[in-house]
Amino acid sequence: MKLRHLQKLAAIIVMAVLGTLSSCRKNLTPIGETTTANVYTDFNNYLPVVAKLYDAFAISGQTGGAGNPDIAGIDEGFGNYLREYFNMEELPTDEVSITWNDHTIHNFHDMTWDKNDIFISSIYDRIYYQISLDNEFLRNTTDAELAKNGITGANATTVKQYRAEARFLRALAYSHAIDIFGAVPVVTESDPVGVFFPVQKSRADVFAYVVSELQAIDPDLGAPRFSYGHADKGAEWALLAKLYLNAKVYTGTDQSTNAITYAKKVIGAGYTLEQHFANMFRADNNLSNEMIFPIESDAIHIQGYGGVTYIVHAEVGGNMNPADYGAVGSGPAWAGFRTTQDYVQLFSDPSGATDKRAMFFTNGQTLSMTDESNFAKGYAITKFSNLTSTGALGGNDPSVNYVDTDFPVFRLADMYLTYAEAVLRGGTGGDLGQALIYVNAIRTRAYDGSLAGNITAAQLTLPFILQERGRELMLEGTRRTDLVRFGLFTKGYNWQWKGGVLNGTDVEDFRNLMPIPAAQIALNPTLKQNPGYN
């Protein structure tokens, strides 16, 4: 069963997670209806509860819009997991600058954020709220609890799979935590519910924990694509491949061989590239066999101002017609995102006439972003759309604010590039010839079936891979991580307004990590701040 149609049902279940946030913040009480002791006595409640676990990545409240947030203290629209994760990964890079002046949002592209930043606090809180939801489900679905509640036979077997999915979602959240913040607390279902201070663990220790969790759940997860939207073995292998690709950053030890192993498992699992690149980012992308694991959107069932609704609407402004992108029903265009000229220059032909991944709107836009707060300065981006591959409006209701386009957390093209990069970094078990085949398959698709964009073996280098990841994965929440892995996030490559300077400048290396929010440290005396932010 697709999860997207269960999201509204999930609103009836609110987890008892107060006290399991990383520092037990008392001003971040989850809001919603009361959880009763008999929720888990009825097997019919289990799938809606699981839907809530997935739902926490997509929306940030119980009713949609901005009126009833899961976590008090920030607007429901701003405080969305995917929206804040996107901001952390995209705004500090060459890919995206935002025109708005909400709170401290410009500090990200300028790379001048500090430990008191509200958006950094928001993604930290969302990560641990997600973890808390997963932990609460796991506490209530042990063998002993299932027996006590009369859940037996095939139903108990199904719940075992649901538990594996919950552990995957928790591992995904922890992977974001170590990528963004480094050393963080680990809270599991074995910890008490109540006021306590989780101990901060090293980045390498949290990495090892996440890897062990993913490997442990493999037998209980469904086969790749067994049910769209659910975490399955393909999603687990993809996350492991990405973790191992970044292992040297996280642990100091290169693990490219393991990245190759898991990328190969994904590649061999039956996924295929979407024929036309643009269709991977349309309102019916749930039909694509390239999708490994999404964060689902649904204009009716998953309503909120974060997620892909945020991305689609923020793309549109200036001379762009919102209807051309299915960005209808929300008043004036949001006029948020533009990209830098440095990013545009990754494409030899930014018109999109050859490489279809060059998805820019240029009418009325300047190439140079001479003003961060003026939407007309810098090319606009047109990658995500709320129109289907046939041009129909997602949601089929022009009055709806929200979108149907799913966010590709993992897709096949990323695994091709992961394999190629790991081979180039010296991992064993792979082959440069096969890596070239995979990269050229991506480029053939990018050139709409033409071989004109194919490269030679001599051109397949690590710098090329970083550029190709930029071209292929624009707005997909990978750019900051990629630049850090290649050692180019703080120094060695500059783009407009990096460091708050028009033509860009180097910044301090400590900005490879975000600070632990100051409020968290004030509430949890065991936490230590990342260097550079004291």
C-alpha positions in Angstrom: 0.0 0.0 0.0 1.3 3.5 -0.9 2.0 5.5 2.2 0.9 8.8 0.8 -2.8 8.1 1.2 -2.3 7.2 4.9 -0.8 10.5 6.0 -4.1 12.1 7.2 -4.9 8.9 9.1 -1.5 9.2 10.8 -2.6 12.5 12.4 -4.7 10.5 14.8 -1.6 9.0 16.3 0.8 11.2 18.2 3.8 9.6 19.9 4.6 10.1 23.5 8.1 11.5 22.9 8.4 14.3 25.5 11.7 13.7 27.2 13.4 11.8 24.4 14.7 14.8 22.5 18.5 15.1 22.6 18.5 17.6 25.5 14.9 17.3 26.7 13.9 20.8 25.6 10.7 21.6 27.6 9.7 24.3 25.1 9.5 21.7 22.3 6.6 19.6 23.4 5.1 17.6 20.6 1.5 18.9 20.0 -1.5 16.8 19.0 -4.1 14.4 20.2 -3.4 12.1 23.2 -1.9 8.7 22.6 -3.9 6.1 24.5 -2.6 2.8 26.0 -4.8 0.8 23.6 -3.4 2.2 20.3 -1.2 -0.9 20.0 -3.9 -3.4 20.9 -5.5 -3.0 17.4 -3.4 -4.2 14.5 -5.3 -1.8 12.2 -3.5 1.1 13.9 0.0 0.0 13.1 0.2 1.1 9.5 -1.1 4.6 10.3 1.5 4.8 13.0 4.2 3.8 10.6 2.9 6.4 8.1 3.4 9.0 10.8 7.1 8.0 11.0 7.5 8.6 7.2 5.2 11.6 7.5 7.6 13.4 9.9 10.1 13.9 7.0 7.4 15.4 4.7 5.3 17.7 7.0 5.8 19.3 10.3 2.3 19.2 11.9 -1.0 17.5 12.3 -3.2 19.5 10.0 -1.0 20.9 7.2 -0.3 24.6 6.4 1.1 26.4 9.4 -1.4 26.0 12.2 -0.7 23.0 14.3 3.0 22.1 14.4 4.5 18.9 15.9 7.1 21.0 17.7 6.3 24.4 19.3 8.7 27.3 18.9 8.9 27.7 15.1 6.4 28.2 12.4 5.1 24.9 11.0 6.1 26.0 7.4 9.7 26.8 8.4 10.1 23.9 10.8 9.8 21.1 8.2 12.4 18.4 8.1 12.9 18.3 4.3 12.8 22.1 4.0 15.5 22.6 6.7 17.6 19.7 5.4 17.4 21.2 1.9 18.5 24.6 3.4 21.5 23.0 5.1 22.6 21.2 1.9 21.9 23.8 -0.8 21.9 27.3 0.6 25.6 27.3 1.7 26.7 26.2 -1.8 27.1 27.4 -5.3 23.7 25.9 -6.3 21.2 28.1 -4.4 20.9 31.6 -2.9 17.6 32.8 -1.6 16.1 36.3 -1.9 14.1 36.3 1.3 15.1 38.0 4.5 13.4 35.7 6.9 15.4 35.6 10.2 19.0 34.6 9.4 18.4 32.8 6.1 21.0 34.9 4.2 23.7 33.8 6.6 23.7 30.4 5.0 24.8 31.4 1.5 27.1 34.0 3.0 28.5 31.3 5.3 28.3 33.5 8.4 25.9 31.4 10.6 26.4 31.0 14.3 25.4 28.7 17.2 22.2 30.7 17.8 20.7 30.3 14.3 17.0 29.4 14.4 17.2 27.3 11.2 20.1 25.2 12.5 18.1 24.7 15.7 15.2 23.6 13.6 16.9 20.9 11.7 18.6 19.6 14.9 15.2 19.5 16.6 13.5 17.8 13.6 16.2 15.1 13.5 15.7 14.2 17.1 11.9 14.5 16.9 12.1 12.0 14.1 14.3 9.7 16.1 12.0 10.0 19.1 9.0 8.9 17.0 10.9 5.9 15.8 12.1 5.0 19.3 8.5 5.2 20.7 7.2 2.9 18.0 10.1 0.4 18.7 9.4 0.5 22.4 5.8 -0.5 21.8 6.5 -3.3 19.3 8.9 -5.6 21.0 8.0 -9.3 21.0 6.8 -8.9 24.6 4.6 -6.0 23.8 3.1 -7.7 20.8 2.3 -10.8 22.8 0.8 -8.6 25.6 -1.4 -6.9 23.0 -2.5 -10.1 21.2 -0.6 -9.3 18.0 0.4 -12.8 16.7 0.9 -14.8 13.5 1.1 -13.0 10.2 0.3 -9.7 11.9 3.4 -10.1 14.1 5.5 -10.9 11.1 4.3 -7.7 9.4 5.1 -5.7 12.5 8.6 -7.1 12.4 9.0 -5.6 9.0 7.6 -2.3 10.2 10.2 -2.3 13.0 12.9 -2.7 10.4 11.5 0.3 8.5 11.4 2.4 11.7 15.1 1.5 12.4 16.0 2.5 8.8 14.2 5.9 9.2 16.1 6.4 12.5 19.4 5.5 10.8 18.6 8.0 8.0 18.0 10.7 10.6 21.3 9.9 12.4 23.1 9.9 9.1 22.0 13.5 8.6 23.0 14.3 12.2 26.6 13.1 11.7 26.9 14.8 8.3 25.6 18.2 9.5 26.7 18.3 13.2 29.4 15.6 13.6 29.5 14.3 17.2 25.9 13.9 18.5 24.0 12.1 21.2 22.6 8.7 20.4 19.1 8.0 21.8 17.4 4.6 21.3 14.3 2.8 22.4 16.3 1.4 25.3 16.7 4.8 26.9 14.2 6.0 29.5 11.3 8.2 28.7 11.7 11.2 30.9 14.3 13.9 31.7 17.8 12.6 31.1 20.9 13.8 29.4 22.0 11.6 26.4 25.7 11.3 26.1 27.4 12.8 23.0 29.3 10.2 21.0 32.1 10.8 18.5 31.3 11.1 14.8 33.0 7.8 14.2 31.1 6.0 16.9 27.7 7.3 15.6 28.8 6.2 12.1 29.5 2.7 13.3 26.2 2.6 15.1 24.2 3.6 12.0 26.1 1.1 9.8 25.4 -1.7 12.3 21.7 -0.8 12.5 21.4 -0.9 8.7 23.2 -4.2 8.4 21.1 -5.7 11.2 17.7 -4.9 9.6 18.6 -6.2 6.2 16.8 -9.6 6.7 13.6 -8.0 7.8 13.2 -5.4 5.1 11.2 -5.9 2.0 12.7 -6.6 -1.4 13.5 -3.6 -3.6 10.4 -1.8 -4.7 8.1 -4.2 -2.9 5.8 -1.3 -2.0 6.4 2.3 -3.1 7.3 4.7 -0.3 8.3 2.1 2.2 12.0 1.6 3.1 13.3 -1.6 1.6 16.6 -3.3 1.0 17.3 -1.0 -1.9 17.0 2.0 0.3 19.1 0.4 3.0 21.9 -0.5 0.5 21.8 3.0 -1.0 22.2 4.6 2.4 25.1 2.3 3.2 26.7 3.2 -0.1 26.5 6.9 0.6 27.7 6.5 4.2 30.7 4.5 3.1 31.5 7.0 0.3 31.7 9.7 3.0 33.4 7.5 5.6 36.8 9.3 5.4 35.1 12.6 6.4 33.1 10.9 9.2 35.8 8.5 10.5 39.2 9.4 9.0 39.3 6.1 7.1 38.5 5.6 3.4 35.9 2.9 2.9 35.4 3.2 -0.9 35.5 -0.6 -1.3 32.4 -0.9 0.9 30.8 1.9 -1.1 31.3 -0.1 -4.3 29.9 -3.2 -2.7 26.6 -1.6 -1.8 26.3 0.5 -4.9 26.6 -2.7 -6.9 23.9 -4.3 -4.8 21.6 -1.4 -5.6 22.5 -1.3 -9.3 21.8 -5.0 -9.6 18.4 -4.8 -8.0 16.4 -4.0 -11.1 16.2 -0.2 -11.1 16.4 1.6 -14.5 17.1 5.2 -15.5 14.0 7.3 -16.3 14.1 7.8 -20.1 13.7 11.6 -19.9 15.6 13.5 -17.2 12.9 16.0 -16.5 10.3 13.4 -15.7 12.2 12.3 -12.6 11.1 15.6 -11.0 7.5 15.8 -12.1 4.3 15.1 -10.2 4.0 11.5 -11.3 7.6 10.6 -10.5 6.3 7.9 -8.1 5.9 5.9 -11.3 9.6 6.0 -12.1 11.7 2.8 -11.9 14.7 5.0 -11.1 13.3 6.0 -7.7 14.9 4.0 -4.9 13.5 5.9 -1.9 11.4 9.1 -1.8 10.0 11.5 0.6 6.4 11.5 -0.6 4.3 14.5 -1.5 0.6 14.6 -2.0 -1.5 17.7 -2.7 -4.4 16.3 -0.8 -3.0 14.0 1.9 0.4 15.6 2.7 -0.2 19.4 3.0 2.4 21.8 4.3 4.7 24.6 3.2 7.9 22.6 3.4 9.1 19.6 1.4 8.7 19.8 -2.4 5.9 22.4 -2.1 8.7 24.7 -0.8 11.1 23.8 -3.6 8.5 24.2 -6.4 7.1 27.5 -5.3 10.4 29.0 -4.3 11.8 28.3 -7.8 9.2 30.5 -9.4 9.4 34.3 -9.7 10.2 37.2 -12.0 8.9 36.6 -15.6 8.1 32.9 -14.9 4.5 31.9 -15.2 3.6 29.8 -12.1 1.2 27.7 -14.1 4.0 26.4 -16.3 5.4 24.7 -13.2 2.1 23.7 -11.5 2.9 26.3 -8.8 -0.7 27.5 -8.5 -3.1 28.4 -5.8 -0.8 30.2 -3.4 -1.0 33.8 -4.5 2.0 35.6 -5.9 5.1 33.6 -6.9 7.4 33.0 -3.9 10.4 34.2 -5.9 13.0 32.5 -3.7 15.8 30.5 -5.4 18.4 31.6 -7.9 21.8 30.0 -8.7 25.2 31.5 -9.1 27.1 32.1 -12.3 29.7 29.7 -11.0 27.2 26.9 -10.9 25.8 27.7 -14.3 29.3 27.4 -15.7 29.3 23.7 -14.9 27.3 23.4 -18.1 29.1 24.0 -21.4 25.7 25.0 -22.8 23.4 26.4 -20.1 20.5 26.8 -22.5 19.4 23.2 -22.0 19.4 22.6 -25.8 22.0 19.9 -25.4 22.3 18.8 -21.7 18.7 18.7 -20.5 19.9 19.0 -16.9 20.7 22.7 -17.5 17.2 23.7 -16.2 17.4 27.5 -15.9 15.0 30.4 -16.6 16.9 33.3 -18.0 14.3 35.7 -19.4 14.6 38.9 -17.3 17.4 37.3 -15.2 21.1 38.3 -15.2 23.8 35.7 -15.1 25.7 37.5 -12.3 24.0 37.5 -8.9 25.0 41.1 -8.0 22.3 41.4 -5.4 21.3 38.5 -3.1 17.9 39.9 -2.3 16.8 40.6 -5.9 15.2 37.6 -7.7 16.2 39.0 -11.1 19.9 38.7 -10.2 21.0 35.2 -11.0 19.4 32.6 -13.2 16.3 30.9 -11.8 16.0 27.1 -11.6 13.2 25.1 -13.1 14.0 21.5 -12.1 11.1 20.5 -9.9 7.6 20.9 -11.2 4.0 20.1 -10.0 3.1 19.1 -13.5 3.1 15.5 -14.5 5.1 14.0 -17.4 2.0 14.6 -19.6 1.6 18.2 -18.5 -1.4 17.7 -16.2 -1.5 19.5 -12.9 -0.5 17.5 -9.9 -3.4 17.1 -7.5 -5.9 18.0 -10.2 -7.1 21.0 -8.3 -5.9 24.5 -9.3 -6.9 26.0 -5.9 -4.6 23.7 -4.0 -1.4 25.2 -2.6 0.5 22.0 -2.4 2.3 19.6 -4.8 2.3 16.0 -5.7 6.0 15.7 -6.7 8.0 13.3 -4.5 11.6 14.1 -3.4 14.2 11.5 -4.5 16.2 10.8 -1.4 18.0 8.0 -3.4 17.8 7.3 -7.1 19.8 5.1 -9.5 21.8 7.8 -11.2 23.3 8.7 -7.8 24.3 5.1 -7.3 26.1 5.1 -10.7 28.0 8.2 -9.7 28.8 6.7 -6.2 30.2 3.6 -7.9 32.3 5.6 -10.3 33.7 7.9 -7.6 34.5 5.0 -5.2 36.4 3.2 -8.0 38.4 6.4 -8.8 39.2 6.7 -5.1 40.9 3.4 -5.2 38.1 1.1 -3.9 38.3 -2.6 -4.9 35.6 -4.7 -6.4 34.8 -2.3 -9.1 36.0 -1.5 -12.6 36.9 1.7 -14.4 35.4 0.4 -17.6 32.1 -0.3 -15.9 32.3 3.1 -14.2 32.6 4.8 -17.6 29.6 2.8 -18.8 27.5 4.0 -15.9 28.6 7.7 -16.3 27.9 7.7 -20.0 24.5 6.1 -19.4 23.7 9.1 -17.2 25.0 11.5 -19.8 23.2 9.8 -22.7 20.0 10.3 -20.8 20.9 13.9 -20.0 21.4 14.5 -23.7 18.0 13.0 -24.5 19.4 9.8 -26.0 22.3 11.4 -27.9 25.8 10.1 -27.5 27.2 13.6 -28.0 27.7 14.1 -24.3 29.6 10.9 -23.7 33.1 11.1 -22.3 36.3 9.1 -22.7 38.1 7.1 -20.1 40.8 9.8 -19.9 38.1 12.3 -18.9 36.7 10.2 -16.1 38.5 11.8 -13.1 37.5 12.8 -9.6 37.1 16.5 -10.5 34.8 15.5 -13.3 32.8 13.4 -11.0 32.2 16.4 -8.6 31.1 18.5 -11.6 28.9 15.7 -12.9 27.3 15.3 -9.5 26.6 19.0 -9.6 24.9 18.8 -13.0 22.9 15.6 -12.2 21.8 16.2 -8.6 21.0 20.0 -8.6 18.5 20.7 -5.7 18.6 17.1 -4.5 20.2 17.8 -1.1 23.8 16.5 -1.8 25.9 19.6 -2.8 27.2 20.6 0.6 28.1 17.0 1.5 29.8 16.6 -1.9 31.9 19.8 -1.6 33.0 18.8 1.9 34.0 15.3 0.7 36.1 16.8 -2.1 37.7 19.4 0.3 36.2 22.3 -1.6 33.5 23.6 0.7 35.5 26.1 2.7 38.6 26.6 0.5 39.8 26.0 -3.0 36.6 26.8 -4.9 34.6 30.0 -4.4 31.3 31.2 -5.7 29.3 34.4 -5.6 28.6 35.7 -2.1 30.5 32.9 -0.4 31.9 34.5 2.8 29.6 37.5 2.1 31.7 38.8 -0.8 30.3 39.3 -4.3 33.0 37.2 -6.0 33.4 34.8 -3.1 36.2 34.1 -0.7 37.6 31.3 1.4 36.0 30.7 4.9 37.2 29.0 8.0 37.4 25.2 7.9 35.3 24.8 11.0 32.3 25.6 8.8 32.5 22.1 7.4 30.2 21.4 10.4 27.2 23.3 11.7 27.3 24.3 15.3 25.4 22.3 18.0 22.6 24.8 18.8 23.5 26.9 21.8 20.1 26.2 23.4 20.8 22.5 23.3 24.1 22.9 25.1 22.5 25.1 27.7 20.0 22.4 28.5 22.3 19.4 28.3 25.6 19.8 30.2 27.1 16.8 28.6 27.2 18.4 25.1 30.4 19.9 23.7 30.3 22.6 21.0 32.0 22.0 17.6 35.3 23.9 17.3 35.0 27.5 16.1 31.6 28.2 17.5 32.3 28.9 21.1 
